């Protein structure tokens, strides 16, 4: 066919393609689908990490889930929100650091022997309700506990910060010899030092046994701390006169969340489930009070699914959201009305958070006085983790408000 005969067709085709791309460009951006596997979660979290340029505290929890560790796992489930609450007090150069948590389990017969009985439960994430959800899913089962293997995997697979001054801390907890398995713990600890990752070892047993089975040596090799805790110790929140008020404030806080995008339904369900899990514990008011304090802190942020946090962080524009991405109460509102609604909820949240923080200070003072009266060392998982993080963070220039 001669050029003159198909030239008009070519022009028409080009015009159609151009129109299609203009149409696609005008379409509102759709939210990413909910991550369903550790790899998908890792990719989503890496994108967030790449955008974040501030200080970080990265904590990897490596928990032995063999038969004898039920007590320690229970402590981890119950004490998460106290740890989050305390770390919300940290700052460096006037900035609040971003708190990222990763979770591994090891030593469980239900895990593949080809993986050395090691499983990455979560990559580094800021979704603390997701961490709570996964902690509550952990089940114990007899197995071989290979500390060297789980440390090596976490160093290799996680997106550790490369920013000077950030705190990168790994906590490995268990009760079997530290040198078991085919991966040398000494080599793994040497790798950690090269990356600037501090390894803190938590032995569930007495000090002499922990030293004899190389748990102390592992911490020394990686510039960390060695702890001995009572893995079977039943930890209960100290009841205070402020608990019921904080429980009520937590309910008010929940009414300020505005879910948007594809991730919102599952994320809001996780938030509700974490509240229910705290409320199902013995001394439920105390656990819920701790969670309320954590939710009022800087580390509890949900910009990926909550419009209030997203607007505050500048990660979303109301003009670009389609009706399908919005909750029912905003779909028929104008852009200006949507913005006003979000601003009103934001102001409401700030007010509730301030009330929680003020009441929380009174609660913390009451608990500190009760613990001082009781005396004795803190042999809990929470005490080990917070003691190490505070010490190691201060060495890197972090400060704590209390």
Buried (B, 14 or more C-beta within 10 A) or exposed (E): EEEEEEEEEEEEEEEEEEEEEEEEEEEEEEBBEBBEEBEBBBEBBEEBBEEBEEBBBBBBBBBBBBEBBBBBBBBBBBBBBBBBBBBBBBBBEEEBBBBBBBBBBBBBBEBEEEBBBBBBBBBBBBBBBBBBBBBBEBEBBEBBBBBBBBBBBBBEBBBBBEEEEBBBBBBBBBBBBBBBBEBEBBEBBEBBBEBBBBBBBBBBBEEEBBBEBBBBBBBBBBBBBBBBBBBEBEBEBBBBEBBEBBBBBBEBBBEBBBBBBBBBEBBBEBBEBBBEBBBEBEBBBBBBBBBBBBBBBBBBBBBBBBBBBBBBEEEBEBEEBEEEBBBEEBEEBEEEEBBEBBEEBBEBBBEBBEBBBEBBEBBBEBBEEEEEEEEEEBBBBBBBBBBBBBEBBEEBEBEBEE
